[in-house]
Amino acid sequence: MLVGHQTWIFENKPVILTTGTVGGPFEAKGNIPEDFDILHDDTWLEQASFEKSQQMMMEEACQIAVKKSSIEKEQVEFFISGDLVNQITPTSFAAKTMDLPYFGLFSACATSMESLALAAFIINSNGANYILSGTSSHNSAAEKQFRYPTEYGGQKPPTAQWTVTGAGCALVAKDGKGPVITSATVGKIVDMGITDPFNMGGAMAPAAVNTIETHFKERNLDPSYYDLIITGDLGHIGREVSLDLLRERGLNITNEQYVDCGLTIYREGQPVLAGASGPACSAVVTYGHFLNQLKKGELNRILVVATGALHSPLSIQQKDPIPGIAHAVSIESGSDEL
């Protein structure tokens, strides 16, 4: 059911049956290593390139999600995913390995919730019974494409963020046990004229605020409805900017209620500057850490707002501003009854 112009209500409440989360050695030293299914001790994963390493992590996350479930891979109707690399090749190559009908997406670091929202929409409309939804990123692959190769040793300002090496996947189903997806708000492009590719948090924060405000308006909810409002990868700077903007617009969201995946995944002292970023950031933190809290009963309702910066190396070279996007998905603790 469409509410307003941007929000879907999923009356059939698609279920997140299982998830798969994979990380690298830097993530293993972070704040939530116990919430990963696999943690690699080498960023190469014995592959010939970082892009191939990213492909392998995406494959692993998908395979783990299916293996945890009671279904066979052949029962999955669709794979919906994307990444940051040119033409989303790591994801497309992983889709070849998975041998599933495939929707390739690009919404930068907002891809995790875009893919989850679309999976829920298709299942809620009886278009499928099982869908794999996920995304991935690799620190070295992203650095090479969007900034400078790590080997170059380029210095970064304090506003820069650290791209997560990892992959996260959810197996979404029509029926079963697990957290349920109750609604999604599809974001609009918000462009505040920021041109600095080392300030992703500042560029994406207004889009997050726009989507959060729209979600509460169209669902006619108070922010207190959710135990946590979770942004994707705004980091320290973007989170503070968005909190200020939300309060200016009359949304009473407390510091304790508003958390950011980019500030959750790594521990204090890791050299991540303003925080974490990358499509895998919101994917692994949500599908690992926060869903585990839902399953344990520590949380009942969460709103996950994945944020993305829709620039490219070419647009930056041409001095274009950085458009921001944010997609929100509400996830609630489900019933244990099949």
KEZAMI-628549 format. One record per residue (C-alpha): residue number from 1; residue in three letters; y, x, z. Coordinates in Angstrom, 1 decimal, decimal comma. Layout:
residues N
+-----+---------+--------+--------+--------+
| num | residuo |     yy |     xx |     zz |
+-----+---------+--------+--------+--------+
| NUM |     ALA |      Y |      X |      Z |
...
+-----+---------+--------+--------+--------+
end
This chain:
residues 338
+-----+---------+--------+--------+--------+
| num | residuo |     yy |     xx |     zz |
+-----+---------+--------+--------+--------+
|   1 |     MET |    0,0 |    0,0 |    0,0 |
|   2 |     LEU |    3,4 |    1,3 |   -1,0 |
|   3 |     VAL |    6,1 |    1,0 |    1,7 |
|   4 |     GLY |    9,7 |    1,7 |    0,6 |
|   5 |     HIS |    9,9 |    4,1 |   -2,3 |
|   6 |     GLN |    8,0 |    7,2 |   -1,1 |
|   7 |     THR |    5,4 |    6,2 |    1,5 |
|   8 |     TRP |    1,7 |    5,1 |    1,1 |
|   9 |     ILE |   -0,1 |    3,3 |    3,9 |
|  10 |     PHE |   -3,9 |    4,0 |    3,7 |
|  11 |     GLU |   -5,4 |    0,7 |    5,0 |
|  12 |     ASN |   -8,9 |    2,0 |    4,5 |
|  13 |     LYS |   -8,2 |    5,1 |    6,5 |
|  14 |     PRO |  -10,0 |    7,9 |    4,5 |
|  15 |     VAL |  -11,8 |   10,3 |    6,8 |
|  16 |     ILE |  -11,6 |   14,1 |    7,0 |
|  17 |     LEU |  -15,3 |   14,7 |    7,4 |
|  18 |     THR |  -15,3 |   18,5 |    7,7 |
|  19 |     THR |  -13,0 |   21,4 |    6,9 |
|  20 |     GLY |  -13,4 |   25,1 |    6,0 |
|  21 |     THR |  -11,0 |   27,8 |    7,0 |
|  22 |     VAL |  -11,0 |   31,5 |    5,9 |
|  23 |     GLY |   -8,7 |   34,3 |    6,9 |
|  24 |     GLY |   -8,1 |   38,0 |    6,5 |
|  25 |     PRO |   -7,9 |   40,9 |    9,0 |
|  26 |     PHE |   -4,2 |   40,2 |    9,9 |
|  27 |     GLU |   -5,1 |   36,6 |   10,7 |
|  28 |     ALA |   -8,0 |   37,8 |   12,8 |
|  29 |     LYS |   -5,5 |   39,6 |   15,1 |
|  30 |     GLY |   -3,3 |   36,5 |   15,3 |
|  31 |     ASN |   -2,9 |   33,6 |   17,7 |
|  32 |     ILE |   -5,7 |   31,3 |   16,7 |
|  33 |     PRO |   -8,7 |   33,4 |   15,4 |
|  34 |     GLU |  -11,2 |   31,1 |   17,1 |
|  35 |     ASP |  -10,1 |   28,3 |   14,8 |
|  36 |     PHE |  -11,3 |   30,0 |   11,6 |
|  37 |     ASP |  -14,8 |   29,7 |   10,2 |
|  38 |     ILE |  -14,7 |   33,1 |    8,5 |
|  39 |     LEU |  -12,4 |   36,1 |    9,2 |
|  40 |     HIS |  -12,7 |   39,0 |    6,8 |
|  41 |     ASP |  -12,1 |   42,6 |    7,9 |
|  42 |     ASP |  -10,8 |   43,7 |    4,6 |
|  43 |     THR |   -8,1 |   42,1 |    2,3 |
|  44 |     TRP |  -10,0 |   43,2 |   -0,8 |
|  45 |     LEU |  -13,2 |   41,3 |    0,1 |
|  46 |     GLU |  -15,0 |   43,9 |   -2,1 |
|  47 |     GLN |  -13,3 |   42,5 |   -5,2 |
|  48 |     ALA |  -11,4 |   44,3 |   -8,0 |
|  49 |     SER |   -8,1 |   42,6 |   -7,3 |
|  50 |     PHE |   -6,2 |   40,6 |   -4,7 |
|  51 |     GLU |   -6,2 |   37,6 |   -7,0 |
|  52 |     LYS |  -10,0 |   37,7 |   -7,1 |
|  53 |     SER |  -10,1 |   38,0 |   -3,3 |
|  54 |     GLN |   -8,0 |   34,9 |   -3,1 |
|  55 |     GLN |  -10,4 |   33,1 |   -5,5 |
|  56 |     MET |  -13,4 |   34,1 |   -3,3 |
|  57 |     MET |  -11,7 |   32,8 |   -0,1 |
|  58 |     MET |  -11,0 |   29,4 |   -1,8 |
|  59 |     GLU |  -14,7 |   29,2 |   -2,9 |
|  60 |     GLU |  -15,8 |   30,1 |    0,7 |
|  61 |     ALA |  -13,6 |   27,4 |    2,2 |
|  62 |     CYS |  -15,0 |   24,8 |   -0,1 |
|  63 |     GLN |  -18,5 |   25,8 |    0,4 |
|  64 |     ILE |  -18,1 |   25,8 |    4,2 |
|  65 |     ALA |  -16,6 |   22,3 |    4,2 |
|  66 |     VAL |  -19,6 |   21,0 |    2,2 |
|  67 |     LYS |  -22,2 |   22,9 |    4,2 |
|  68 |     LYS |  -20,8 |   21,4 |    7,5 |
|  69 |     SER |  -21,3 |   17,9 |    6,1 |
|  70 |     SER |  -24,4 |   15,9 |    5,5 |
|  71 |     ILE |  -23,8 |   15,6 |    1,7 |
|  72 |     GLU |  -24,6 |   17,7 |   -1,2 |
|  73 |     LYS |  -22,0 |   19,4 |   -3,4 |
|  74 |     GLU |  -23,1 |   17,2 |   -6,3 |
|  75 |     GLN |  -21,8 |   14,1 |   -4,4 |
|  76 |     VAL |  -18,2 |   15,4 |   -4,4 |
|  77 |     GLU |  -16,3 |   13,7 |   -7,2 |
|  78 |     PHE |  -13,1 |   15,8 |   -7,4 |
|  79 |     PHE |  -11,6 |   19,1 |   -6,3 |
|  80 |     ILE |   -7,8 |   19,0 |   -5,8 |
|  81 |     SER |   -6,1 |   22,3 |   -5,2 |
|  82 |     GLY |   -3,5 |   24,9 |   -6,2 |
|  83 |     ASP |   -1,9 |   28,2 |   -5,2 |
|  84 |     LEU |    1,1 |   30,5 |   -5,9 |
|  85 |     VAL |   -0,3 |   32,9 |   -8,5 |
|  86 |     ASN |    0,8 |   32,4 |  -12,1 |
|  87 |     GLN |   -0,9 |   29,4 |  -13,7 |
|  88 |     ILE |   -2,8 |   28,9 |  -10,3 |
|  89 |     THR |   -5,6 |   31,1 |  -11,7 |
|  90 |     PRO |   -7,4 |   31,8 |   -8,4 |
|  91 |     THR |   -7,8 |   28,1 |   -7,8 |
|  92 |     SER |   -8,8 |   27,4 |  -11,4 |
|  93 |     PHE |  -11,4 |   30,2 |  -11,3 |
|  94 |     ALA |  -12,7 |   28,8 |   -8,0 |
|  95 |     ALA |  -12,9 |   25,4 |   -9,6 |
|  96 |     LYS |  -15,1 |   26,9 |  -12,3 |
|  97 |     THR |  -17,4 |   28,3 |   -9,6 |
|  98 |     MET |  -17,5 |   25,0 |   -7,8 |
|  99 |     ASP |  -18,3 |   23,2 |  -11,0 |
| 100 |     LEU |  -16,4 |   20,0 |  -10,0 |
| 101 |     PRO |  -13,9 |   17,7 |  -11,8 |
| 102 |     TYR |  -10,6 |   19,4 |  -11,0 |
| 103 |     PHE |   -7,0 |   18,5 |  -10,5 |
| 104 |     GLY |   -4,8 |   21,7 |  -10,4 |
| 105 |     LEU |   -1,6 |   21,4 |   -8,5 |
| 106 |     PHE |    1,5 |   23,5 |   -8,0 |
| 107 |     SER |    3,7 |   22,5 |   -5,1 |
| 108 |     ALA |    4,0 |   26,1 |   -3,7 |
| 109 |     CYS |    3,5 |   26,1 |    0,1 |
| 110 |     ALA |    3,5 |   22,3 |    0,2 |
| 111 |     THR |    0,3 |   22,1 |   -1,9 |
| 112 |     SER |   -1,9 |   21,6 |    1,2 |
| 113 |     MET |   -0,4 |   18,2 |    2,0 |
| 114 |     GLU |    0,2 |   17,2 |   -1,6 |
| 115 |     SER |   -3,5 |   17,6 |   -2,3 |
| 116 |     LEU |   -4,5 |   15,8 |    0,9 |
| 117 |     ALA |   -2,2 |   12,9 |    0,1 |
| 118 |     LEU |   -3,6 |   12,5 |   -3,4 |
| 119 |     ALA |   -7,2 |   12,8 |   -2,2 |
| 120 |     ALA |   -6,5 |   10,1 |    0,4 |
| 121 |     PHE |   -4,8 |    7,9 |   -2,2 |
| 122 |     ILE |   -7,7 |    8,1 |   -4,6 |
| 123 |     ILE |  -10,3 |    7,4 |   -1,9 |
| 124 |     ASN |   -8,3 |    4,6 |   -0,4 |
| 125 |     SER |   -8,1 |    3,0 |   -3,8 |
| 126 |     ASN |  -11,9 |    3,3 |   -4,3 |
| 127 |     GLY |  -11,5 |    5,9 |   -6,9 |
| 128 |     ALA |  -14,0 |    8,3 |   -5,2 |
| 129 |     ASN |  -16,2 |    8,7 |   -2,2 |
| 130 |     TYR |  -15,8 |   12,4 |   -1,6 |
| 131 |     ILE |  -13,0 |   14,8 |   -2,6 |
| 132 |     LEU |  -12,4 |   18,5 |   -1,7 |
| 133 |     SER |   -8,8 |   19,1 |   -1,0 |
| 134 |     GLY |   -7,4 |   22,6 |   -0,3 |
| 135 |     THR |   -5,3 |   25,6 |   -1,2 |
| 136 |     SER |   -5,1 |   29,4 |   -0,7 |
| 137 |     SER |   -2,8 |   32,4 |   -0,7 |
| 138 |     HIS |   -3,0 |   36,2 |   -0,4 |
| 139 |     ASN |   -0,3 |   38,3 |    1,1 |
| 140 |     SER |   -0,6 |   41,2 |   -1,4 |
| 141 |     ALA |   -0,9 |   38,8 |   -4,4 |
| 142 |     ALA |    2,2 |   36,9 |   -3,4 |
| 143 |     GLU |    4,2 |   40,1 |   -2,7 |
| 144 |     LYS |    3,3 |   41,5 |   -6,1 |
| 145 |     GLN |    4,4 |   38,3 |   -7,9 |
| 146 |     PHE |    7,5 |   37,2 |   -6,0 |
| 147 |     ARG |    8,9 |   40,3 |   -4,4 |
| 148 |     TYR |    7,7 |   43,9 |   -4,6 |
| 149 |     PRO |    4,1 |   45,3 |   -4,5 |
| 150 |     THR |    3,2 |   46,3 |   -1,0 |
| 151 |     GLU |    2,7 |   49,9 |   -2,2 |
| 152 |     TYR |    6,4 |   50,0 |   -3,1 |
| 153 |     GLY |    7,4 |   49,9 |    0,5 |
| 154 |     GLY |   10,5 |   47,8 |    0,0 |
| 155 |     GLN |   12,4 |   46,8 |    3,1 |
| 156 |     LYS |   12,9 |   43,2 |    4,1 |
| 157 |     PRO |   15,6 |   41,4 |    5,9 |
| 158 |     PRO |   14,9 |   39,5 |    9,2 |
| 159 |     THR |   14,9 |   36,2 |    7,3 |
| 160 |     ALA |   11,8 |   37,1 |    5,3 |
| 161 |     GLN |    8,3 |   35,7 |    6,1 |
| 162 |     TRP |    4,7 |   37,0 |    5,9 |
| 163 |     THR |    2,4 |   35,3 |    3,4 |
| 164 |     VAL |   -0,9 |   34,3 |    5,0 |
| 165 |     THR |   -4,1 |   35,6 |    3,5 |
| 166 |     GLY |   -6,5 |   32,8 |    3,7 |
| 167 |     ALA |   -7,8 |   29,5 |    2,4 |
| 168 |     GLY |   -8,2 |   26,0 |    3,8 |
| 169 |     CYS |  -10,2 |   23,1 |    2,5 |
| 170 |     ALA |  -10,9 |   19,5 |    3,7 |
| 171 |     LEU |  -13,7 |   17,3 |    2,7 |
| 172 |     VAL |  -12,2 |   13,8 |    2,5 |
| 173 |     ALA |  -14,5 |   10,8 |    2,5 |
| 174 |     LYS |  -14,5 |    7,0 |    2,2 |
| 175 |     ASP |  -16,6 |    6,6 |    5,4 |
| 176 |     GLY |  -17,8 |    8,8 |    8,2 |
| 177 |     LYS |  -16,9 |   10,4 |   11,5 |
| 178 |     GLY |  -13,7 |   12,4 |   11,9 |
| 179 |     PRO |   -9,9 |   12,3 |   12,0 |
| 180 |     VAL |   -8,4 |    9,6 |    9,6 |
| 181 |     ILE |   -5,5 |    9,8 |    7,2 |
| 182 |     THR |   -3,3 |    6,8 |    7,8 |
| 183 |     SER |   -0,2 |    7,4 |    5,6 |
| 184 |     ALA |    1,6 |    9,9 |    3,3 |
| 185 |     THR |    5,3 |   10,3 |    2,4 |
| 186 |     VAL |    5,9 |   12,0 |   -1,0 |
| 187 |     GLY |    8,9 |   14,3 |   -0,9 |
| 188 |     LYS |   11,9 |   14,6 |   -3,2 |
| 189 |     ILE |   13,4 |   17,9 |   -4,5 |
| 190 |     VAL |   16,2 |   19,0 |   -2,2 |
| 191 |     ASP |   18,4 |   21,9 |   -3,5 |
| 192 |     MET |   21,1 |   23,2 |   -1,2 |
| 193 |     GLY |   22,1 |   26,1 |   -3,6 |
| 194 |     ILE |   20,3 |   28,9 |   -1,7 |
| 195 |     THR |   19,4 |   31,7 |   -4,0 |
| 196 |     ASP |   18,0 |   34,3 |   -1,6 |
| 197 |     PRO |   14,2 |   34,6 |   -2,1 |
| 198 |     PHE |   14,0 |   36,3 |    1,3 |
| 199 |     ASN |   15,2 |   33,1 |    3,1 |
| 200 |     MET |   12,5 |   30,6 |    2,3 |
| 201 |     GLY |   12,8 |   28,9 |    5,7 |
| 202 |     GLY |   16,5 |   28,1 |    5,0 |
| 203 |     ALA |   15,8 |   26,9 |    1,5 |
| 204 |     MET |   13,0 |   24,5 |    2,5 |
| 205 |     ALA |   14,4 |   23,1 |    5,8 |
| 206 |     PRO |   16,6 |   20,4 |    4,2 |
| 207 |     ALA |   13,6 |   19,1 |    2,2 |
| 208 |     ALA |   11,5 |   18,9 |    5,4 |
| 209 |     VAL |   14,3 |   16,9 |    7,1 |
| 210 |     ASN |   14,6 |   14,6 |    4,1 |
| 211 |     THR |   10,9 |   13,8 |    4,1 |
| 212 |     ILE |   10,6 |   13,4 |    7,9 |
| 213 |     GLU |   13,6 |   11,0 |    8,0 |
| 214 |     THR |   12,2 |    9,0 |    5,1 |
| 215 |     HIS |    8,8 |    8,8 |    6,7 |
| 216 |     PHE |   10,2 |    7,3 |    9,9 |
| 217 |     LYS |   12,5 |    5,0 |    8,1 |
| 218 |     GLU |    9,9 |    3,6 |    5,6 |
| 219 |     ARG |    7,2 |    3,3 |    8,3 |
| 220 |     ASN |    9,7 |    1,8 |   10,8 |
| 221 |     LEU |    8,5 |    4,2 |   13,5 |
| 222 |     ASP |   10,1 |    6,2 |   16,3 |
| 223 |     PRO |    9,3 |    9,9 |   16,4 |
| 224 |     SER |    7,6 |    9,4 |   19,7 |
| 225 |     TYR |    4,7 |    7,7 |   17,8 |
| 226 |     TYR |    3,4 |   11,2 |   17,1 |
| 227 |     ASP |    2,1 |   13,7 |   19,6 |
| 228 |     LEU |    3,3 |   16,5 |   17,3 |
| 229 |     ILE |    5,4 |   16,8 |   14,2 |
| 230 |     ILE |    4,2 |   19,9 |   12,3 |
| 231 |     THR |    6,1 |   21,6 |    9,5 |
| 232 |     GLY |    4,3 |   24,0 |    7,2 |
| 233 |     ASP |    6,0 |   27,3 |    7,1 |
| 234 |     LEU |    9,7 |   27,1 |    8,0 |
| 235 |     GLY |    9,5 |   30,0 |   10,5 |
| 236 |     HIS |   12,1 |   30,6 |   13,2 |
| 237 |     ILE |   15,1 |   30,1 |   11,0 |
| 238 |     GLY |   14,0 |   27,1 |    9,0 |
| 239 |     ARG |   12,7 |   25,3 |   12,2 |
| 240 |     GLU |   16,0 |   25,8 |   14,0 |
| 241 |     VAL |   17,9 |   24,6 |   10,9 |
| 242 |     SER |   15,7 |   21,5 |   10,5 |
| 243 |     LEU |   15,9 |   20,6 |   14,2 |
| 244 |     ASP |   19,7 |   20,7 |   14,1 |
| 245 |     LEU |   19,8 |   18,5 |   10,9 |
| 246 |     LEU |   17,3 |   16,0 |   12,4 |
| 247 |     ARG |   19,4 |   15,6 |   15,5 |
| 248 |     GLU |   22,5 |   15,2 |   13,4 |
| 249 |     ARG |   20,7 |   12,3 |   11,7 |
| 250 |     GLY |   19,8 |   10,6 |   15,0 |
| 251 |     LEU |   16,1 |   11,6 |   15,2 |
| 252 |     ASN |   15,2 |   12,4 |   18,8 |
| 253 |     ILE |   12,6 |   15,1 |   18,3 |
| 254 |     THR |   12,0 |   17,5 |   21,2 |
| 255 |     ASN |   11,4 |   21,3 |   21,0 |
| 256 |     GLU |    7,9 |   20,7 |   22,4 |
| 257 |     GLN |    7,0 |   17,9 |   20,0 |
| 258 |     TYR |    8,1 |   19,9 |   16,9 |
| 259 |     VAL |    5,9 |   22,9 |   16,0 |
| 260 |     ASP |    5,6 |   25,0 |   12,8 |
| 261 |     CYS |    2,4 |   26,4 |   11,3 |
| 262 |     GLY |    4,4 |   29,6 |   10,5 |
| 263 |     LEU |    5,0 |   30,1 |   14,2 |
| 264 |     THR |    1,5 |   29,1 |   15,3 |
| 265 |     ILE |   -0,8 |   31,3 |   13,3 |
| 266 |     TYR |    0,4 |   34,8 |   14,5 |
| 267 |     ARG |    1,0 |   36,1 |   18,0 |
| 268 |     GLU |    4,1 |   37,6 |   19,4 |
| 269 |     GLY |    4,5 |   41,2 |   18,3 |
| 270 |     GLN |    2,9 |   41,0 |   14,9 |
| 271 |     PRO |    5,4 |   42,2 |   12,3 |
| 272 |     VAL |    6,0 |   38,9 |   10,5 |
| 273 |     LEU |    9,8 |   38,8 |   10,8 |
| 274 |     ALA |   10,8 |   35,1 |   10,7 |
| 275 |     GLY |    7,2 |   33,9 |   10,7 |
| 276 |     ALA |    4,4 |   33,1 |    8,4 |
| 277 |     SER |    4,4 |   31,4 |    4,9 |
| 278 |     GLY |    2,1 |   30,7 |    1,9 |
| 279 |     PRO |    0,1 |   27,7 |    1,0 |
| 280 |     ALA |   -2,7 |   28,8 |    3,2 |
| 281 |     CYS |   -0,4 |   28,8 |    6,2 |
| 282 |     SER |   -0,3 |   25,0 |    6,7 |
| 283 |     ALA |   -3,8 |   24,6 |    5,4 |
| 284 |     VAL |   -5,7 |   26,9 |    7,8 |
| 285 |     VAL |   -3,5 |   26,0 |   10,8 |
| 286 |     THR |   -3,9 |   22,2 |   10,2 |
| 287 |     TYR |   -7,5 |   22,2 |    9,1 |
| 288 |     GLY |   -8,5 |   24,7 |   11,8 |
| 289 |     HIS |   -6,3 |   24,6 |   14,9 |
| 290 |     PHE |   -4,7 |   21,1 |   14,9 |
| 291 |     LEU |   -7,7 |   19,2 |   13,7 |
| 292 |     ASN |   -9,8 |   20,9 |   16,4 |
| 293 |     GLN |   -7,3 |   19,6 |   18,9 |
| 294 |     LEU |   -7,6 |   16,1 |   17,4 |
| 295 |     LYS |  -11,4 |   16,2 |   17,6 |
| 296 |     LYS |  -11,3 |   17,4 |   21,3 |
| 297 |     GLY |   -9,0 |   14,5 |   22,2 |
| 298 |     GLU |   -6,1 |   16,8 |   23,1 |
| 299 |     LEU |   -4,0 |   15,1 |   20,3 |
| 300 |     ASN |   -4,1 |   11,6 |   19,0 |
| 301 |     ARG |   -1,6 |   11,4 |   16,2 |
| 302 |     ILE |    0,1 |   14,2 |   14,2 |
| 303 |     LEU |    2,5 |   14,2 |   11,2 |
| 304 |     VAL |    2,0 |   17,3 |    9,0 |
| 305 |     VAL |    4,9 |   18,1 |    6,8 |
| 306 |     ALA |    4,0 |   21,0 |    4,4 |
| 307 |     THR |    7,1 |   22,6 |    2,9 |
| 308 |     GLY |    7,4 |   24,5 |   -0,5 |
| 309 |     ALA |   10,0 |   26,5 |   -2,3 |
| 310 |     LEU |    9,7 |   25,7 |   -6,0 |
| 311 |     HIS |   11,2 |   28,9 |   -7,5 |
| 312 |     SER |    9,6 |   31,4 |   -9,8 |
| 313 |     PRO |   10,2 |   35,1 |  -10,5 |
| 314 |     LEU |   11,9 |   34,0 |  -13,7 |
| 315 |     SER |   14,2 |   31,5 |  -12,0 |
| 316 |     ILE |   15,2 |   34,1 |   -9,4 |
| 317 |     GLN |   16,0 |   36,6 |  -12,1 |
| 318 |     GLN |   18,2 |   34,0 |  -13,8 |
| 319 |     LYS |   20,1 |   33,5 |  -10,5 |
| 320 |     ASP |   19,0 |   29,8 |  -10,2 |
| 321 |     PRO |   19,0 |   28,2 |   -6,7 |
| 322 |     ILE |   15,7 |   27,5 |   -4,9 |
| 323 |     PRO |   14,6 |   23,9 |   -4,9 |
| 324 |     GLY |   12,7 |   22,7 |   -1,8 |
| 325 |     ILE |   10,0 |   20,1 |   -1,5 |
| 326 |     ALA |    8,1 |   18,7 |    1,5 |
| 327 |     HIS |    5,1 |   16,3 |    1,6 |
| 328 |     ALA |    4,1 |   14,5 |    4,8 |
| 329 |     VAL |    0,6 |   13,3 |    5,8 |
| 330 |     SER |   -0,1 |   11,4 |    9,1 |
| 331 |     ILE |   -3,5 |   12,2 |   10,6 |
| 332 |     GLU |   -5,0 |   10,3 |   13,6 |
| 333 |     SER |   -8,0 |   10,7 |   15,7 |
| 334 |     GLY |  -10,8 |    8,6 |   14,2 |
| 335 |     SER |  -13,8 |    6,6 |   15,5 |
| 336 |     ASP |  -17,1 |    8,2 |   16,3 |
| 337 |     GLU |  -18,8 |    5,2 |   14,7 |
| 338 |     LEU |  -20,2 |    5,5 |   11,2 |
+-----+---------+--------+--------+--------+
end
